Amino acid sequence: MVAVSDDTLRKLEREVASGPPSVRIRLAAELERSGRTDDAVTVLLAAPADRAVRRALGRFRGPAPNDWSAPQGDARNTRRSPARGPRGEGRVLERRPLAPEGHTFFGRSQDQRVLSPEPVPPPLLTGPYVYYSLATGRRVLAATADGHVIAENLGAGGFEWSANRDGRVAWRILMPAGDHEGDPRFWSRPHAAIAEDATVFGVTSLRKLIAVEPNGERRFEHDLAARVEALALDEARGRFHLLYDNPVMLSTRDLATGREMFAATLAQLPAAHEAIVCDDGRVACISAFARVAIVGVSGEVERQISFAERVGGAHGALTPSGELVVVSSDETGAGVSHFDPASGANRGFFFARDCRGAPAIDKDGTIYLDGGGRYVMGFAIAGGAQVYKVERPTLWMAPDQPKSEFALREGEVDFIEVTKDGVTLIRVG
């Protein structure tokens, strides 16, 4: 038990051993109030089995509770934010250097040191730039409320999954690779999602499905028969979903055991790349090839929705009211389609010239799209009127090959800028 000096803390510490879980939660709250967050986590980790304690622990080791919205920014993959994004003409609020001159985050000559002592906002950590290196094999997949990052690290003998913060490791799991598993042709793209009670659900590169408790113990581990394109949690219904690539299938699994409850074969889709859990529990499975399959809560394929295909791919999101938005883009721009997932009814369409990529949606229903490294623009989903634009320098990569990532928060759009001079976090109002 942690040592305390305050009389209130001493009293609570004496009561913890024999008292109900609520005493442990009160002690953790007092420690947090005193600025001793790490001690609060230690107290809660001592009794992680109690549900109330787990919810309290989730405030620290659970998903980062903030107003950001970015790809992989939430466990349901909705890409919507409770914040109101900026309007009008954008202006730079801050430029924060992240990596020195001559280093990039594209696997060519990367340096994982960060010059600023301030943490990088969590959703940007989960993007394609920060801390992924072909040289080191380290890929950051998610971030916790207390600043730990969930990462997969490739080594000579296999993979390591860990929760790290400022050089401190909360937990580490080693997964050796067998002879047949050492062939990258059989690997999956890794995924991680953090539940509200701080359990980490993951798909490893070796096609293992794992759930890791806040103390680092494995809740379960299962082999997977195919590569996984998406992982989406539905905690309200005690389940999660895996989207397989071949054959295209949505596997719905029990949150407690990882066992498959049912599976929906998506033969009508030549491929599927994203799975979004809608507000009513339906799952939207999005293919880049002009189609979305809506899977009901019982695992049946309810309908197929078509949208205008563009060769640059497609990404989905949810509006504040729970309707489905699909962005399909190419080098000329993005077609933004708007649907009711329950009925399949088309709610509208507009074309955003020169925009592309994955969107973010704010609390007012404004959708923000990337202009291929040249700018970020905001549009009203209903009607497509432009309400925001910020000019930004072109990324180090060519504009017709954008690898752009941005995050949305109250009154701001923030993004990572990669140039030959280094890597910078830019906050724009």
C-alpha positions as CSV (number, residue, x, y, z in Angstrom):
1,M,0.0,0.0,0.0
2,V,1.3,3.5,-0.8
3,A,2.4,5.7,2.1
4,V,0.3,8.8,2.8
5,S,0.7,11.7,5.1
6,D,-2.7,13.5,5.0
7,D,-5.1,12.5,7.8
8,T,-7.9,11.8,5.4
9,L,-5.6,9.5,3.3
10,R,-4.4,7.7,6.4
11,K,-7.9,7.0,7.5
12,L,-8.9,5.7,4.1
13,E,-5.8,3.6,3.9
14,R,-6.7,1.8,7.1
15,E,-10.2,1.1,5.9
16,V,-9.2,-0.3,2.5
17,A,-8.2,-3.7,3.7
18,S,-11.5,-4.6,5.2
19,G,-13.9,-2.1,3.7
20,P,-16.0,-2.3,0.6
21,P,-14.6,-1.4,-2.9
22,S,-16.1,2.1,-2.5
23,V,-13.4,2.9,0.1
24,R,-10.6,2.0,-2.4
25,I,-12.3,4.2,-5.0
26,R,-12.5,7.1,-2.5
27,L,-8.8,6.6,-1.6
28,A,-7.8,6.7,-5.3
29,A,-9.9,9.9,-5.7
30,E,-8.1,11.6,-2.8
31,L,-4.7,10.6,-4.1
32,E,-5.6,12.0,-7.5
33,R,-6.7,15.2,-5.9
34,S,-3.4,15.4,-4.2
35,G,-1.6,15.1,-7.5
36,R,-0.5,11.5,-6.9
37,T,-2.1,9.9,-9.9
38,D,0.3,7.0,-10.2
39,D,-0.4,6.1,-6.5
40,A,-4.2,6.2,-7.3
41,V,-3.7,3.7,-10.2
42,T,-1.6,1.4,-7.9
43,V,-4.5,1.4,-5.3
44,L,-7.0,0.5,-8.0
45,L,-4.9,-2.1,-9.6
46,A,-4.8,-4.0,-6.3
47,A,-8.5,-5.0,-6.8
48,P,-9.1,-4.9,-10.5
49,A,-11.8,-7.6,-10.5
50,D,-14.5,-5.4,-8.9
51,R,-16.7,-3.7,-11.6
52,A,-16.9,-0.4,-9.8
53,V,-13.1,-0.4,-9.3
54,R,-12.6,-1.2,-13.0
55,R,-14.7,1.7,-14.0
56,A,-12.7,4.0,-11.8
57,L,-9.5,2.5,-13.2
58,G,-10.8,3.2,-16.6
59,R,-10.5,6.9,-15.9
60,F,-6.7,6.5,-15.9
61,R,-5.9,3.4,-18.1
62,G,-9.0,3.6,-20.2
63,P,-9.4,5.5,-23.5
64,A,-8.2,9.1,-23.6
65,P,-11.3,11.1,-22.6
66,N,-10.9,14.2,-24.6
67,D,-12.5,16.2,-27.5
68,W,-10.3,14.8,-30.2
69,S,-11.6,12.9,-33.2
70,A,-9.3,11.1,-35.6
71,P,-9.1,7.7,-37.3
72,Q,-8.8,5.1,-34.5
73,G,-9.7,7.8,-32.1
74,D,-12.6,5.9,-30.5
75,A,-13.4,2.2,-30.0
76,R,-16.5,2.2,-32.3
77,N,-14.6,3.9,-35.1
78,T,-17.2,6.7,-35.4
79,R,-14.8,9.6,-36.2
80,R,-17.0,12.0,-34.5
81,S,-16.1,14.5,-31.8
82,P,-18.1,16.1,-29.0
83,A,-16.3,19.4,-29.7
84,R,-17.3,22.2,-32.0
85,G,-14.6,22.7,-34.7
86,P,-13.3,26.0,-36.0
87,R,-15.1,28.2,-38.5
88,G,-14.0,30.8,-41.1
89,E,-10.4,31.2,-42.1
90,G,-7.9,29.3,-40.1
91,R,-4.8,30.8,-38.4
92,V,-1.8,29.0,-36.7
93,L,-2.0,28.9,-32.9
94,E,1.1,26.9,-32.2
95,R,4.0,25.1,-34.0
96,R,5.5,22.4,-31.8
97,P,8.7,20.5,-33.1
98,L,8.5,16.8,-32.6
99,A,11.5,15.3,-34.4
100,P,14.7,16.9,-35.7
101,E,15.7,17.9,-39.2
102,G,16.4,15.0,-41.5
103,H,14.2,12.5,-39.8
104,T,10.8,11.4,-41.1
105,F,8.1,9.1,-39.9
106,F,7.9,7.0,-43.1
107,G,10.3,4.3,-42.2
108,R,13.3,5.8,-44.0
109,S,15.4,7.4,-41.3
110,Q,13.2,7.7,-38.2
111,D,14.1,8.9,-34.8
112,Q,11.6,8.2,-32.0
113,R,12.9,11.0,-29.7
114,V,10.5,13.8,-29.1
115,L,12.0,17.2,-28.5
116,S,9.1,18.7,-26.6
117,P,8.4,17.5,-23.1
118,E,4.7,18.0,-23.7
119,P,2.8,14.8,-24.8
120,V,1.6,14.5,-28.3
121,P,-2.2,14.4,-28.4
122,P,-3.3,10.7,-28.3
123,P,-5.2,10.4,-31.5
124,L,-2.3,11.8,-33.5
125,L,-0.2,9.1,-31.9
126,T,-2.4,6.5,-33.5
127,G,-2.1,7.9,-36.9
128,P,0.3,6.6,-39.6
129,Y,3.1,9.0,-38.8
130,V,4.2,9.1,-35.2
131,Y,6.4,6.4,-33.8
132,Y,6.1,3.8,-36.5
133,S,9.4,2.6,-37.9
134,L,10.3,0.0,-40.4
135,A,13.8,-0.1,-38.8
136,T,12.6,-0.7,-35.2
137,G,9.2,-2.3,-36.1
138,R,7.4,-0.3,-33.4
139,R,3.9,0.7,-34.1
140,V,1.7,2.7,-31.7
141,L,-1.9,1.6,-31.9
142,A,-3.8,3.5,-29.1
143,A,-3.4,5.8,-26.2
144,T,-4.7,5.7,-22.6
145,A,-6.1,8.5,-20.5
146,D,-2.9,8.7,-18.4
147,G,-0.7,9.0,-21.5
148,H,0.4,5.4,-21.9
149,V,0.6,4.2,-25.5
150,I,-0.4,0.7,-26.6
151,A,2.3,-0.5,-29.0
152,E,3.4,-3.5,-30.9
153,N,7.1,-4.0,-31.4
154,L,8.7,-6.4,-33.9
155,G,11.9,-8.2,-32.8
156,A,14.0,-11.0,-34.1
157,G,12.0,-13.7,-32.3
158,G,8.5,-12.3,-32.6
159,F,6.4,-9.5,-31.3
160,E,5.9,-7.6,-28.1
161,W,2.8,-5.8,-27.0
162,S,3.2,-3.2,-24.2
163,A,1.8,-0.1,-22.5
164,N,4.5,2.5,-22.2
165,R,4.7,6.1,-20.9
166,D,7.9,8.2,-20.8
167,G,10.1,5.1,-20.7
168,R,8.0,3.3,-18.0
169,V,6.3,0.1,-18.9
170,A,2.9,-0.7,-17.3
171,W,2.8,-4.1,-18.8
172,R,4.5,-6.2,-21.5
173,I,3.5,-9.4,-23.3
174,L,5.9,-11.4,-25.5
175,M,4.6,-13.4,-28.4
176,P,7.3,-15.6,-30.1
177,A,6.8,-16.3,-33.8
178,G,6.9,-19.9,-35.0
179,D,8.5,-21.0,-38.2
180,H,5.3,-20.6,-40.2
181,E,4.4,-17.3,-38.5
182,G,7.7,-15.7,-39.5
183,D,6.4,-15.1,-43.0
184,P,4.9,-11.6,-43.4
185,R,2.6,-12.9,-46.1
186,F,0.5,-14.5,-43.3
187,W,0.5,-11.5,-41.0
188,S,-2.5,-9.2,-40.3
189,R,-2.4,-5.5,-39.8
190,P,-2.4,-5.0,-36.0
191,H,-5.3,-3.2,-34.2
192,A,-6.0,-2.1,-30.6
193,A,-9.1,-0.7,-28.9
194,I,-9.3,0.3,-25.2
195,A,-12.6,-0.4,-23.4
196,E,-14.0,1.9,-20.8
197,D,-12.8,-0.4,-18.0
198,A,-9.2,-0.2,-19.3
199,T,-9.2,-3.7,-21.0
200,V,-7.1,-3.6,-24.2
201,F,-8.6,-5.6,-27.1
202,G,-6.1,-6.3,-29.8
203,V,-5.3,-8.1,-33.0
204,T,-1.6,-8.8,-33.4
205,S,0.4,-9.1,-36.6
206,L,0.6,-12.8,-36.0
207,R,-3.2,-13.0,-36.3
208,K,-3.8,-13.5,-32.5
209,L,-6.8,-12.0,-30.8
210,I,-6.0,-10.9,-27.3
211,A,-7.6,-9.1,-24.4
212,V,-5.2,-7.6,-21.8
213,E,-6.4,-6.6,-18.3
214,P,-5.2,-3.3,-16.8
215,N,-2.5,-5.2,-14.8
216,G,-1.1,-6.9,-17.9
217,E,-2.7,-10.3,-17.5
218,R,-4.3,-11.8,-20.6
219,R,-8.0,-12.3,-20.3
220,F,-8.0,-14.5,-23.4
221,E,-6.1,-15.3,-26.6
222,H,-7.4,-16.9,-29.7
223,D,-5.9,-17.7,-33.1
224,L,-7.6,-16.1,-36.1
225,A,-8.1,-17.8,-39.4
226,A,-7.7,-14.7,-41.6
227,R,-6.3,-11.2,-41.8
228,V,-8.3,-8.5,-39.9
229,E,-9.2,-5.2,-41.5
230,A,-11.0,-3.6,-38.6
231,L,-11.7,-4.0,-34.9
232,A,-14.7,-2.2,-33.3
233,L,-16.1,-2.5,-29.8
234,D,-19.7,-2.4,-28.8
235,E,-19.6,-2.3,-25.0
236,A,-23.2,-1.4,-24.6
237,R,-24.1,-4.9,-25.9
238,G,-21.1,-6.8,-24.5
239,R,-19.6,-7.6,-27.8
240,F,-17.0,-6.6,-30.4
241,H,-16.6,-7.1,-34.1
242,L,-13.7,-8.2,-36.4
243,L,-13.8,-7.6,-40.1
244,Y,-12.0,-10.2,-42.1
245,D,-10.5,-9.7,-45.5
246,N,-10.7,-13.1,-47.1
247,P,-13.4,-14.3,-47.2
248,V,-15.0,-10.9,-46.4
249,M,-16.9,-11.6,-43.1
250,L,-17.9,-9.8,-39.9
251,S,-17.3,-11.9,-36.8
252,T,-19.2,-10.8,-33.7
253,R,-17.6,-11.9,-30.5
254,D,-18.3,-12.0,-26.7
255,L,-16.5,-9.2,-24.9
256,A,-15.7,-11.4,-21.9
257,T,-14.4,-14.5,-23.6
258,G,-13.5,-13.5,-27.2
259,R,-15.6,-16.5,-28.4
260,E,-17.5,-16.0,-31.7
261,M,-21.2,-15.4,-31.2
262,F,-22.1,-15.3,-34.9
263,A,-20.6,-14.3,-38.2
264,A,-22.1,-12.5,-41.2
265,T,-20.7,-13.5,-44.6
266,L,-20.4,-10.4,-46.8
267,A,-20.2,-12.1,-50.2
268,Q,-21.7,-9.0,-51.8
269,L,-18.6,-7.0,-51.0
270,P,-15.5,-7.7,-53.1
271,A,-13.5,-6.2,-50.1
272,A,-14.3,-4.3,-46.9
273,H,-11.9,-2.0,-45.1
274,E,-13.8,-0.4,-42.2
275,A,-16.4,-1.4,-39.6
276,I,-18.3,1.3,-37.7
277,V,-20.7,0.5,-34.8
278,C,-23.8,2.6,-35.2
279,D,-25.7,4.0,-32.2
280,D,-28.3,1.3,-32.4
281,G,-25.8,-1.6,-32.6
282,R,-25.9,-2.1,-36.3
283,V,-22.5,-2.3,-38.0
284,A,-21.6,-0.5,-41.2
285,C,-19.0,-2.5,-43.2
286,I,-17.5,-0.2,-45.8
287,S,-15.9,-1.2,-49.0
288,A,-13.8,1.1,-51.2
289,F,-15.8,-0.4,-54.1
290,A,-18.9,1.7,-53.9
291,R,-20.8,-0.4,-51.4
292,V,-21.7,-0.6,-47.7
293,A,-23.2,-3.7,-46.0
294,I,-25.3,-3.0,-42.9
295,V,-25.3,-5.9,-40.4
296,G,-28.0,-6.1,-37.8
297,V,-27.6,-6.7,-34.1
298,S,-28.4,-10.4,-34.6
299,G,-25.8,-10.9,-37.2
300,E,-28.0,-10.8,-40.3
301,V,-27.0,-8.7,-43.4
302,E,-30.0,-6.3,-43.6
303,R,-29.1,-4.3,-46.7
304,Q,-26.5,-3.1,-49.1
305,I,-26.1,0.7,-49.7
306,S,-24.4,2.0,-52.8
307,F,-22.4,5.2,-53.2
308,A,-20.4,6.8,-56.0
309,E,-17.1,5.1,-56.2
310,R,-13.8,6.9,-56.5
311,V,-10.5,5.2,-57.0
312,G,-8.8,6.7,-53.9
313,G,-10.8,4.7,-51.5
314,A,-13.6,5.3,-49.0
315,H,-14.0,6.1,-45.3
316,G,-17.0,6.2,-43.1
317,A,-18.1,8.2,-40.1
318,L,-21.2,9.0,-38.0
319,T,-23.0,12.3,-37.6
320,P,-24.1,13.5,-34.1
321,S,-27.5,12.1,-34.8
322,G,-26.1,8.7,-35.7
323,E,-26.5,8.8,-39.5
324,L,-23.8,7.3,-41.7
325,V,-21.5,9.4,-43.8
326,V,-19.2,7.9,-46.5
327,V,-16.4,9.8,-48.1
328,S,-15.1,8.4,-51.4
329,S,-12.2,10.3,-52.9
330,D,-9.7,10.5,-55.8
331,E,-7.2,13.1,-57.0
332,T,-10.0,15.5,-58.0
333,G,-11.8,15.5,-54.7
334,A,-14.3,13.7,-52.4
335,G,-17.9,12.7,-52.8
336,V,-19.6,12.9,-49.5
337,S,-22.7,10.6,-49.2
338,H,-25.1,10.7,-46.3
339,F,-27.4,7.7,-45.3
340,D,-29.8,6.5,-42.6
341,P,-28.2,3.2,-41.6
342,A,-31.5,1.8,-40.2
343,S,-33.5,2.2,-43.5
344,G,-30.7,2.8,-46.0
345,A,-32.4,6.0,-47.1
346,N,-30.1,8.5,-48.9
347,R,-30.0,11.8,-47.0
348,G,-27.9,13.7,-49.5
349,F,-24.7,14.1,-51.4
350,F,-22.1,16.8,-52.2
351,F,-18.7,17.0,-53.8
352,A,-15.7,18.6,-52.0
353,R,-13.2,19.6,-54.7
354,D,-9.6,18.7,-53.9
355,C,-10.5,17.0,-50.6
356,R,-9.8,13.4,-49.7
357,G,-9.1,10.9,-47.0
358,A,-10.7,10.1,-43.6
359,P,-13.0,12.8,-42.1
360,A,-13.7,14.1,-38.6
361,I,-17.2,15.3,-37.7
362,D,-17.9,17.8,-35.0
363,K,-20.8,18.1,-32.6
364,D,-22.7,20.5,-35.0
365,G,-22.5,18.1,-38.0
366,T,-19.6,19.8,-39.7
367,I,-17.4,17.4,-41.6
368,Y,-13.7,18.2,-41.9
369,L,-11.7,16.9,-44.8
370,D,-8.0,17.0,-45.8
371,G,-6.9,18.7,-49.0
372,G,-4.1,16.3,-49.7
373,G,-1.6,18.2,-47.5
374,R,-2.5,21.6,-48.9
375,Y,-5.3,22.6,-46.5
376,V,-8.1,21.3,-44.3
377,M,-11.7,22.3,-45.1
378,G,-15.0,22.1,-43.2
379,F,-18.4,21.6,-44.7
380,A,-21.9,21.4,-43.4
381,I,-23.0,17.8,-44.1
382,A,-26.5,19.0,-44.9
383,G,-26.1,20.8,-48.2
384,G,-22.3,20.8,-48.4
385,A,-21.7,24.6,-47.7
386,Q,-18.1,25.4,-46.9
387,V,-17.7,26.8,-43.4
388,Y,-13.9,26.5,-42.8
389,K,-10.6,26.5,-44.6
390,V,-7.0,26.7,-43.5
391,E,-4.1,26.7,-45.9
392,R,-1.2,24.5,-44.9
393,P,2.2,23.7,-46.3
394,T,2.5,20.8,-48.7
395,L,3.7,17.6,-47.0
396,W,7.1,16.3,-47.7
397,M,5.5,13.6,-49.9
398,A,4.0,14.7,-53.2
399,P,0.5,16.2,-53.0
400,D,-0.9,13.5,-55.2
401,Q,0.3,10.9,-52.6
402,P,-1.1,12.4,-49.4
403,K,-0.4,10.6,-46.1
404,S,-2.1,13.3,-44.0
405,E,-3.7,13.0,-40.6
406,F,-5.4,15.6,-38.5
407,A,-7.4,15.8,-35.3
408,L,-10.3,17.9,-34.2
409,R,-10.9,19.6,-30.9
410,E,-12.8,22.6,-29.5
411,G,-12.2,25.5,-32.0
412,E,-9.1,23.8,-33.4
413,V,-7.8,21.5,-36.2
414,D,-4.4,20.0,-35.3
415,F,-2.2,18.0,-37.6
416,I,1.3,16.6,-38.1
417,E,3.4,18.3,-40.7
418,V,6.2,16.3,-42.3
419,T,8.8,18.2,-44.2
420,K,12.5,17.8,-45.0
421,D,13.2,20.1,-42.1
422,G,11.6,17.8,-39.5
423,V,8.2,16.8,-38.0
424,T,6.0,19.4,-36.4
425,L,2.6,19.4,-34.5
426,I,0.6,22.4,-35.8
427,R,-2.4,23.7,-34.0
428,V,-4.8,25.9,-36.1
429,G,-7.8,27.8,-35.0
